[in-house]
Amino acid sequence: MLGGLYKKTTYLNEYRKTQKNLIVVDSGDLLNEHYKIKDSFISSARLKAELILKIYKSVGIDAINVGELELVLGVDYLKDIEKKYDVPFVSANIVDDKNQLLFKPYVIKKIENLNVGIIGVMGNSPDVIKLMNDNVESSLTVLDPVETVQEKIAEIKDKADFIIVLTHDIMNRNWKIARGVEGVDVIVGGHQKLKLKTPYNPKNNFIVESGEKGQYQGMIEIEIASDGTKTATNTLVPFNDKIIDDKDVKKMIDEYNQEVTKMYTIGTAEKEDTVAPRSIRCNECHEEAYGGWTKTDHAKAFQTLVNKNMQFNPDCLSCHTTRFEEAGGFTVTAQEKDLRNIQCESCHGDSAAHMEDPSVVPQGNPGMETCIKCHTEHRCPDFQKNYTQEWEKIKH
């Protein structure tokens, strides 16, 4: 998630050298990727959110729509950092228990001779509402997105020549807005993390999405003919080695990693090689399986973080340690050395009872669904396609 920010900054700064009429927006879930944040790493999650805000502020962000994962960071906290960093959060349909909006419903930006209105809305589908009810402390309501967009366009239609709607919602709702609400020119969607190379064109307007985790920079260029007809050129710019890393952003991220390390470093005299992995107990009965595990990348997963000085980053530890932040699992505060790496319990589940009484079988049932929690599409694009070959590397 952070890696793409090196290249995003370089790309947008270079683009602005020749193109001044640029609007930069985000559709939501920019600042956080956790559905639930444990008390043990809320500090580092918020530190990361502020780092991302500072970087986006430096590239000239025009509007950030508030998604449900932003709300998980805490409503009061979001208001504090909005003021602290003077960033443009927008949300036209999230209200408190007094039916008051939490953030500005829209912003209006002037580029050349155009006033561009940018409205933000979040979806109210059952999955979003359940997540909010389970993980957001405040009592909030999400108003109907379609009705809200219609209402806000009526407010700004005389002030804005061009209207962008940032939607953190499912795609069929985006189509409903594009087709049913007059005045919408572009919808920048999120939530479903779709990667649209060609924009949808419902009604002389466009719907775009650019994937997830900052892998691509979505760029849509729109021309408006004298009769009002619009044509669009859309590009998904991959953040690959062709784009150099921005040195200032790299320094900011290095400083962030150092700060996270300070937060969680535990001063112990134990050397890593003196602490046996918990899976050594599995070796007593499952010698062949244990021997196979020691030869896999799973058995060396934690070291890959050490090599990058990211061994205290909760975003990484969840996939490089055993049962991260679960009962009896690795915790970011205690740094249990015997639970480093992806050990037997990562796939088979809590084995404490099994170790006491072998007749009690762990409940884990490992398969593709277990693997893709970490081997996600953005990290391992071909993993599911090559699952049979990947399984051969670890099967036992």
BALUM-143659 format. One record per residue: x, y, z of N, C-alpha, C in turn; residue in one letter. Coordinates in steps of 0.001 Angstrom, whole numbers, plus 500000, padded with zeros to 6 digits. Layout:
N
XYZXYZXYZA/...
***
This chain:
396
500829498789500000500000500000500000500863501260500000M/501953501257500810502813502432500865503756502499499672L/504148501320499148505151501295498089504770502117496872G/503484502099496494503067502843495322503155504350495487G/503244504820496726503292506263496952504595506885496477L/505686506100496482506943506614495905506713507048494466Y/506060506133493718505933506319492281504753507214491916K/503685507166492724502561508078492508503037509527492540K/503861509846493539504355511220493680505184511626492473T/506085510753492055506901511048490876506022511269489649T/505077510356489435504246510423488236503412511704488199Y/502738512018489305501867513203489303502667514492489224L/503816514534489857504653515738489764505139515957488331N/505503514868487646505934514980486253504763515376485362E/503600514820485612502416515125484807502069516606484894Y/502186517142486084501806518546486293502755519526485596R/503902519066485203504836519967484506504300520382483147K/503471519527482564502919519847481241501400520027481247T/500729519467482269499271519547482337498858520173483673Q/498338521378483613497995522095484851496568521808485317K/495710521395484393494284521227484730494033519807485241N/494618519497486378494540518156486946493748518173488249L/492815517238488385492080517029489634492508515666490182I/492894515626491460493331514379492098492348514033493214V/491759512831493156490750512429494137490982510985494566V/490345510608495664490344509216496104488932508874496572D/488485507636496264487087507276496520486848506665497895S/487915506474498700487713505994500065488514504755500413G/488640504486501725489501503432502264490953503673501896D/491329504938501853492708505316501538493628505154502741L/493133505475503938494002505624505098494146504367505944L/493334503358505681493355502171506532492865500966505734N/493448499789505987493017498577505285492515497503506237E/492399497817507532491968496829508514490481497010508829H/489731495888508816488319495951509180488139496114510690Y/489121495657511432489090495845512878490517496139513327K/490702497184514125492033497552514589492132497252516080I/493031496353516425493239496003517825493856497191518569K/493582497263519855494171498323520667495685498297520594D/496261497093520394497716496943520401498390497644519226S/497656497876518121498325498571517019497517499747516453F/496625500311517266495907501499516825496867502671516629I/497904502752517465498860503871517344499587503829516014S/500043502640515614500770502556514349499815502714513163S/498576502264513301497602502437512221497324503918511985A/497230504670513059496992506110512924498234506833512418R/499397506370512839500644506957512332500738506765510824L/500349505578510375500364505300508933499357506189508202K/498175506366508772497158507222508153497688508640507963A/498385509143508967498921510501508870500039510592507843E/500834509541507739501873509508506712501234509596505325L/500197508788505095499535508802503791498937510179503503I/498331510784504517497755512121504330498820513142503946L/499953513085504620501021514045504328501528513887502896K/501629512645502448502103512413501084501069512896500071I/499799512584500309498758513031499382498632514558499393Y/498831515135500529498816516600500612499929517186499740K/501092516525499739502230517029498967502003516916497466S/501191515939497024500937515810495581499714516609495144V/499018517218496096497894518077495751496579517349495632G/496158516674496691494872515968496681493733516979496748I/492712516804495928491595517740495886490400517283496709D/490232515964496877489127515459497694489375513997498038A/489102513643499294489188512262499765487818511864500285I/487171510939499611485895510432500088486130509545501313N/485244509606502270485380508821503501484726507462503300V/485536506384503428485020505024503358484864504441504745G/484300503227504804484057502622506112485345502323506863E/486449502061506132487698501751506825488358502994507406L/488073504158506833488506505391507501487800505524508843E/486511505228508864485737505377510101486242504460511204L/486820503314510825487360502392511827488491503050512628V/489167504019512033490233504733512745489687505608513873L/488394505929513814487779506771514833487312508088514248G/486053508419514466485472509628513885486163510877514418V/486344510957515735486995512136516312488418512278515792D/489090511147515632490457511172515112490476511724513686Y/489537511286512851489484511784511479489265513298511447L/488391513768512315488156515218512360489411515964512794K/490141515365513728491385515995514205492417516100513092D/492628515007512342493667515058511311493208515860510097I/491896515925509878491389516790508809491798518235509079E/491645518642510335492016520008510724493531520176510772K/494222519182511334495679519264511507496399519410510167K/495968518642509166496667518634507884495937519417506802Y/494799519985507150494012520786506208493758520000504918D/493191518810505085492917517944503946491414517959503638V/491065517750502376489653517856501963488903516531502058P/488503516120503257487590514986503396486210515423502918F/485532514536502171484161514830501764483285513613502033V/482080513869502479481082512817502630479725513479502803S/478842513227501853477547513908501850476443513104502506A/476736511849502923475623511035503431475934510268504709N/477032510592505397477277510011506718476902511059507763I/475909510710508609475432511667509612475508511042510998V/475569511912512018475636511446513401474230511235513963D/474154511002515267472849510703515875471932511923515931D/472467513103515571471645514307515482471334514669514029K/471643513723513137471407513900511701472265515014511106N/473437515239511723474371516247511231475496515567510453Q/475873516172509329476981515640508543478282515702509340L/479120514677509159480421514652509841481471515464509089L/481340515513507763482333516169506920481638517019505867F/482429517804505165481873518602504073481244517662503037K/480085518016502499479460517132501511480141517195500149P/480797518315499860481446518492498550482460519616498641Y/483302519697497632484197520840497442484054521284495996V/484384522519495738484377523045494368485771523576494065I/486385523022493013487739523402492611487685524089491252K/488514525112491097488563525817489815489799525383489045K/489616524875487829490748524587486950490493525279485620I/491443526124485242491303526964484059489970527702484127E/489074527472483175487810528223483170486638527396483676N/486923526279484342485860525404484832485812525372486355L/484596525392486899484393525103488310483960523642488427N/484752522855489127484513521419489232483980521095490624V/482771520574490681482193520147491956482528518688492215G/482953518368493443483323516999493809482507516597495034I/481591515646494850480700515168495908481158513779496349I/481104513510497648481465512190498150480284511494498811G/480090510197498497479056509399499167479590507995499462V/479051507398500517479386506024500857478153505157500676M/478370503886500356477262502975500169476603502602501488G/475366502136501390474658501665502591474209500216502415N/475018499439501678474716498016501494474907497288502827S/474289496121503003474338495424504298475741495140504810P/476700494833503904478059494531504368478720495747504989D/478491496915504389479075498149504926478444498497506272V/477133498408506346476440498772507586476823497828508724I/476954496546508419477363495592509461478760495919509968K/479663496217509037481031496562509447481034497803510336L/480239498794509970480179500013510786479629499699512171M/478567498935512222477952498614513512478901497824514404N/479720496965513783480625496109514558481887496831515010D/482348497812514213483696498335514437483804499846514612N/482727500577514379482783502033514535482063502405515812V/482765503105516685482236503364518027481056504335518027E/481062505285517111480006506296517114478711505748516518S/477607506399516871476307506036516321476096506836515038S/476278506175513891476219506858512605475135506253511727L/474668507055510783473707506603509787474227506981508412T/474036506072507451474417506354506060473136506571505261V/472937507796504799471734508135504042471797507526502645L/470652507434501995470584506845500664471526507589499704D/472480506874499067473460507547498213472849508222496980P/471888507554496348471307508125495128470551509410495449V/469719509364496461468962510559496853469906511684497284E/470993511313497962471944512318498432472639513009497271T/473078512236496276473738512838495112472781513783494396V/471543513346494248470537514190493584470365515514494338Q/470298515412495650470105516606496483471289517558496387E/472518517008496433473704517858496433473965518479495062K/473625517758494006473775518349492672472816519534492520I/471629519404493080470686520528493035471253521751493745A/472050521503494810472651522617495568473755523321494781E/474523522566494008475721523158493404475634523347491890I/474495522996491284474415523030489817474675524421489249K/474365525469490015474612526825489529476027527306489829D/476769526517490635478141526893490995479183526075490254K/478784524907489750479744523987489154479417523726487690A/480462523758486858480308523476485431480478521987485123D/481086521279486037481426519871485824481363519193487184F/480737518007487255480524517376488569481099515963488589I/481946515732489589482529514422489860481880513879491131I/481460512627491103480917511985492295481862510862492715V/482348510939493934483192509886494497482280508931495252L/482219507681494814481306506729495438482087505567496030T/481861505331497305482425504136497935481276503150498051H/481003502452496927479743501724496822479889500609495790D/478867499771495692478861498693494713478586499263493318I/479028498539492282478978499087490929477556499323490430M/476620498432490770475266498662490232474655499953490773N/475084500371491977474617501666492504475228502815491708R/476481502643491278477111503669490439476334503861489139N/475910502746488547475112502837487321473784503539487582W/473204503255488717471915503882489043472076505394489174K/473162505817489792473422507259489918473685507862488544I/474540507202487757474919507746486452473719507873485520A/472824506891485566471669506910484672470509507738485203R/470373507799486530469168508374487095469287509785487631G/470522510276487795470702511614488378471280512544487316V/470538513567486968471000514526485967472156515359486519E/473155515581485667474245516471486055475534515772486433G/475524514442486518476740513707486871477612513565485625V/478878513993485722479792513875484587480737512678484731D/481264512480485926482184511359486163481898510772487543V/481903509450487617481844508753488902483169508032489100I/483835508332490197485059507611490577484660506647491682V/484627505360491352484132504361492285485222503720493115G/484786503087494195485692502342495066484946501196495715G/485437500727496818484837499669497633484982498287497011H/484566498103495766484683496786495143486056496542494534Q/486868497592494457488268497478494010488379496929492588K/487491497348491712487536496909490330488624497661489564L/489114497038488521490170497632487706489621497796486297K/489149499001485971488481499255484697489434499956483734L/489890499222482734490744499848481721489900500762480830K/488694500307480527487785501117479708486655501618480596T/486439502926480672485363503448481543483998502977481063P/483092502752481992481696502547481621481127503897481207Y/480204503863480248479636505100479706478112504985479679N/477475505174480838476023504943480920475177505976480180P/475534507278480309474613508307479806475379509616479614K/476257509617478614477126510777478384477885511162479651N/478223510136480434479071510312481610479899509032481780N/480808509033482735481756507931482805481911507419484234F/482100506098484346482403505467485633483791504850485536I/484659505194486494486014504642486496486342504073487876V/487188503040487892487814502515489113489211502053488733E/490122502067489699491523501776489357492163500729490264S/491362499740490699491944498647491468492122498996492932G/493156498387493541493369498553494975494853498627495312E/495135499002496543496469498992497118497458499879496363K/496958500853495629497862501784494960498741501152493911G/498254500114493233499053499487492177499057500309490887Q/497976501069490686497836501836489451497407503263489766Y/497789504164488865497247505506488892496218505592487777Q/494956505751488153493922505920487149493925507342486629G/493982507502485305493995508825484676492917508869483602M/491914509706483797490887509882482774490967511318482262I/491079511457480949491107512768480293489819512909479493E/489119514004479717487788514194479121487777515440478246I/487225515282477068487009516416476168485511516625476013E/485110517884476055483685518223475942483476519020474660I/482664518475473767482377519162472505481421520327472736A/481266521157471726480408522346471851478945521972472105S/478543520756471682477161520330471921477000519598473257D/478075519545474035478015518906475349478406517440475364G/478639516870474201479045515460474133480459515295474700T/480634514246475474481929514019476114482610512795475525K/483907512881475371484715511716475016485820511586476064T/486202510336476325487171510105477404488278509176476956A/489477509463477449490621508567477316491036508164478716T/491033506870478961491345506385480316492611505533480279N/493472505737481268494720504981481360494908504507482793T/495283503247482941495711502741484237497231502641484193L/497885503559484875499348503624484838499907502697485910V/500623501627485531501177500724486548502377501344487240P/502442501182488537503588501704489281504699500657489284F/505396500583488165506475499600488018507830500302488032N/508859499570487687510217500103487761510505501176486712D/509581501380485783509777502441484800509627503827485426K/508964503881486572508785505149487289509722505148488489I/510565506148488587511538506180489678510854506559490991I/511435506134492103510898506463493421511195507910493773D/510231508586494342510451509953494836511279509898496111D/512393510584496127513327510503497256512725511062498541K/511960512139498431511377512734499638510346511794500272D/509536511154499433508544510211499955509230508991500547V/510274508523499889511018507381500425511571507705501810K/512055508919501976512573509339503284511447509353504316K/510280509858503938509138509900504858508721508494505288M/508718507554504340508311506183504667509373505492505517I/510636505753505241511714505204506078511593505702507518D/511280506983507663511118507556509005509910506940509711E/508853506695508958507671506030509520508028504636510017Y/508754503856509213509152502506509627510020502542510879N/510886503533510971511726503666512165510884503997513395Q/509872504825513206509001505200514323508184504000514797E/507697503206513857506954502001514224507864501044514982V/509101500925514542510065500063515231510257500513516680T/510353501813516887510509502339518257509289502010519112K/508099502044518491506872501787519241506849500392519843M/507363499423519076507121498037519441508360497223519783Y/509537497835519696510742497078520022510722496677521488T/510922495402521745510969494877523104512422494557523427I/512937495128524487514336494906524843514533493596525571G/514874492530524859515163491242525483516558490802525100T/517137489967525953518490489485525713518506488215524877A/517323487670524571517272486418523837517689486609522385E/518519485710521908518849485707520497517814484853519777K/517571485189518520516534484486517781516821482985517711E/518079482610517518518375481190517337518278480382518620D/518025481058519750517862480318521009516397480040521314T/515495480564520495514068480392520732513506479431519694V/513027478286520147512483477279519229511091477685518771A/510765477457517507509397477740517056508410476816517747P/507187477280517931506194476442518589505969475146517805R/506146475211516492505919474034515660506889472894515953S/507958473172516717508886472083517045508166470974517790I/507110471325518505506343470308519217505577469411518252R/505229469949517096504551469141516086505491468050515560C/506793468350515578507793467426515066507801466099515822N/507334466115517068507352464899517871506505463795517247E/505401464170516619504504463182516010504434463300514483C/504773464487513965504621464747512530505979465125511943H/506925464245512108508309464552511745508459464863510261E/507820464082509424507956464295507982507360465638507567E/506164465952508082505523467224507758506348468398508268A/506877468272509476507689469341510048508960469551509219Y/509581468455508829510790468562508012510521469247506691G/509375468959506101509005469631504859508775471118505064G/508109471449506171507833472866506473509123473669506600W/510147473107507228511401473843507443512066474243506132T/511722473582505037512333473884503737511510474892502925K/510364475299503432509496476220502690509803477675503028T/509293478572502167509414480013502438508612480406503669D/507581479631504006506799479928505205507679479936506453H/508660479047506488509524478931507664510519480078507766A/510601480900506715511541482035506708510815483364506531K/509503483352506708508694484532506381509063485757507203A/509360485556508478509652486707509332510952487387508910F/511923486598508470513216487169508090513086488123506920Q/512113487879506034511932488801504910511547490197505399T/510831490249506521510504491558507107511723492191507746L/512521491380508438513742491886509064514650492501508000V/514742491843506852515610492334505775515175493707505272N/513889494004505428513347495299504966513119496269506124K/513536495884507331513311496694508534511824496987508734N/510985495966508493509546496122508640508967495082509591M/509825494540510465509400493450511342508493493898512486Q/508255495201512591507348495691513628506096496328513021F/505917496156511731504786496772511044503583495830511077N/502515496188511781501354495299511899500748494901510564P/500826495784509566500264495458508260500983494269507627D/502249494087507976503046492988507422503024491766508333C/503020492002509639503077490892510589501887489953510462L/500765490451510018499574489605509921499786488423508991S/500696488555508024500944487465507076502351486861507214C/503099487284508199504461486766508369504684486176509759H/503607486048510519503693485441511851502510484475512021T/502509483788513142501503482755513378500308483297514148T/499142483271513499497862483656514101497968485037514762R/498329486006513955498587487362514426497377487949515153F/497624488393516373496633489071517217495390488227517496E/495500486913517340494441486020517793494809485505519176E/493835484942519882494105484394521215495192483328521116A/496253483510521870497345482553521843498280482698520668G/498098483746519856498948483954518686499965485060518896G/500696485371517842501711486424517879501037487780518084F/501616488591518961501081489938519186502168490967518937T/501757492119518443502729493145518103503395493725519349V/502723493657520484503295494221521702504280493273522384T/503961491986522445504831491034523145505918490450522246A/505689490439520923506692489949519976507165488531520321Q/506235487610520446506570486233520817507467485586519759E/508727485351520112509681484850519123509356483431518671K/508717482649519526508396481274519126507241481214518135D/506599482372517872505482482413516930505811483206515664L/507086483476515466507493484089514209507308483089513068R/507204483627511861507051482824510645505639482235510545N/505374481600509423504067480994509164504182479530509564I/503777479234510784503949477905511335502671477062511139Q/502709475851511687501613474892511484500251475496511835C/500204476247512944498923476770513422498352477866512528E/499194478447511662498693479463510739497626478881509825S/497798477623509450496861476960508539495899476024509264C/496403475357510306495600474327510966494825474847512181H/495097476090512590494372476668513716495047476416515046G/494460476959516098495007476859517452495163475388517850D/496410475019518152496701473614518460497018473372519937S/496752474354520783497091474214522202496422472983522819A/495127472806522560494412471660523129494932470349522532A/495257470364521245495771469162520571497112468736521164H/497921469717521522499223469396522107499085468758523488M/498031469112524192497779468507525500497115467144525368E/496232467037524384495504465788524179495387465556522671D/496211464659522108496236464454520648494895464065520048P/493967463589520859492660463216520309491809464437519964S/492173465598520491491469466848520167492088467406518888V/491364467327517803491910467713516502491662469205516249V/492688469971515796492480471386515471491401471558514421P/490719472682514490489552472901513629489896473486512269Q/491146473914512072491505474506510792491392473527509648G/490893473995508511490751473153507322491402473877506153N/492742473804506069493449474639505098493123474296503648P/493039475342502850492778475215501422493003476567500780G/492500476761499584492738478020498893492219479218499680M/491049479056500328490481480174501074491416480614502194E/492150479659502771493132480011503797494289480782503175T/494771480298502039495950480882501402495708482319500925C/494536482555500321494334483859499676494074484984500673I/494021484659501963493960485737502948495242486553502907K/496351485888502584497633486585502464498111486663501017C/497893485592500267498287485587498857497167486225498040H/496948487503498297495854488224497656496199488528496201T/495187488978495467495394489245494046496452490316493815E/496462491360494657497428492429494408498843492023494789H/498995491086495755500334490625496124500817489519495199R/499914488612494849500256487430494044499204487283492949C/499309488063491875498240488113490871497878486758490261P/498854485845490171498597484568489507498415483415490492D/498285483731491780498272482654492773497111481691492569F/495908482204492423494762481310492288494848480485491004Q/495328481105489936495469480392488672496492479254488805K/497550479506489590498632478522489742498549477779491069N/497346477722491640497206477168492986497729475732493098Y/497474474914492095497908473513492153499421473417492278T/500132474226491491501602474226491566502093474796492892Q/501425475852493379501828476449494647501630475455495801E/500515474722495735500233473749496804501306472672496869W/501858472313495716502912471289495677504130471696496516E/504352473000496659505522473468497397505402473248498911K/504157473132499402503968473062500858503182471837501317I/502663471055500379501763469975500788502509468950501656K/501760468304502545502330467277503423501196466391503968H/
***
